[in-house]
């Protein structure tokens, strides 16, 4: 690739973005970008200076050892470029942490780099907690915005969500205002099995990436890991009568459109089967 002002010249690139934190139940969405970085041998081309956007007491820098030399690794958002075999488009992989501060400025910087790379479409990934059966295909909800929104033939679980949003929602709105086509895919992660990783949720998002790019993605061992994850949830239910009863109820309602749970609703569901074991609900993620 030839370089221009330090950035590569790309072939009609599409961006895929995910952020750690509130938007990333069970780390399912950032795991997608990490997977794509690996299978497509992506290389870093840009990053956002974290100084203005993060509270380093919340997202602390890390000390790493490289050839016995100590280095500081700061929390940031990185842009990685990949050229998938057989693809007509290059892919820009954006992975970072939801910022603590100055969200609008952060989005402007993200979009400025996207503009410099010639990106006209952004695929935003998220994962939320919901009351869905682990044994069924996990639903994907989301929205499509931009001047070509009506042309996208993407099937999504309809959503009428109103309430707090994360950086994924804000960035999609910013992209739309900047006349960049954007779509968001949110996988519904079973709230009773939300400890990361959740390979089944990551696999569901990767299949959507295949649809958008019209390109096969190497899945490596994700199918086997997804089956093992289901086995672990099934084994946990076999040892917990209340959880097993709740899962049977979810299976009976599986034909209905699954809805995301609010934090209070998730806490109530946790309390139903944790109270008798002396446990207490852990922290919960929001929805959008």
Buried (B, 14 or more C-beta within 10 A) or exposed (E): EEEEEEBBEBEEBBBBBBBBBBBBBBBBBBBBBBBBBEBBEBEEBBBBEBEEBBEEEEBEBEEEEEEEEEEEEBBBBBBBBBBBEEBEBBBBBBBBBBBBEEBEEBBEBBBEBBEBBBBBBBBBBBBBBBBBBBBEEBBBBBBBBBEEBEEBEBEBBEBEBEEEBBBBBBBBBBBBEBEBBBBBBBBBBBBBBBEBBBBBBBBBBBEBBEEBBEBEBEBEEBEEBBEEBBEEBEEBBEEBEBBBEBBEEBEEEEEEEBBBBBBEBBBEBBEBBBEEEEEEBEEBBBBB
